[in-house]
Amino acid sequence: MSVPETRTIRRKTLHSETVDHLRDMIVSGELGPGQKIPEKELCARFDISRTPLREALKALAAEGMVELLPQRGAQVATITDQELQELFPIIASLEALACELACETITPAQLQAITTMHQAMVGAYHESRHLDYSRLNRAIHFAIFEAAGNASLLALYKSLELRIRNIRHTVRQRPDDWKQAVNEHEKILKALTDRDGSRLAKLMRQHVMSTARTVRHSIDELGDVPL
């Protein structure tokens, strides 16, 4: 029985590692929205066959990060104008509510953790480490939801955030837009530290909708580039 079990573990490990590698490439922007997945190149890069790669692509398609194209492989998912108009206002409202709740319930340890992540994120910004910046950015938003202490709100946010994850935090920001986003995070941290729920909710809503405008610009520019 040990041989089949070992093979199963290895198969699961290979699958999860391939999914993780692909997800990181998408979240980091190495594979951009709308880009066709180069299966042959990735198989060589990961030293795997087409089968585990395509299984990983199916898993990412279930997450909404990849679109499977009949007889044409797969491409990184993008967001339609309708989804942009529908999802971002909802997410902005959820984040604003989480901010209000977090100001009432956040612990000193949670606040310190968010402050530490913020400082690391600013450091990544100054050093132009886009992947680290995007990961820390996303972690801060989730940490605020965790501090809000509302499991149902967090679950709802996770389901919606997954649909825009690959583009929200990794859009090709213009230098001025990126600087503005960092400044907005500074104000967000200050309001959270002051436990000013009303001010924090307003700042977060503006921040999310500002991100939506940046995404809109990115989509417009993507439409001008042959895929």
Secondary structure, DSSP 4 states (H G I P E B T S, - for coil): -HHHHHHHHHHHHHHHHHHHHHHHHHHTTSS-TTPBP-HHHHHHHHT--HHHHHHHHHHHHHHTSEEEETTTEEEE----HHHHHHHHHHHHHHHHHHHHHHHHH--HHHHHHHHHHHHHHHHHHHTT-HHHHHHHHHHHHHHHHHHHT-HHHHHHHHHHHHHHHHHHTTS---HHHHHHHHHHHHHHHHHHHTT-HHHHHHHHHHHHHHHHHHHHHHHHHHHTS--
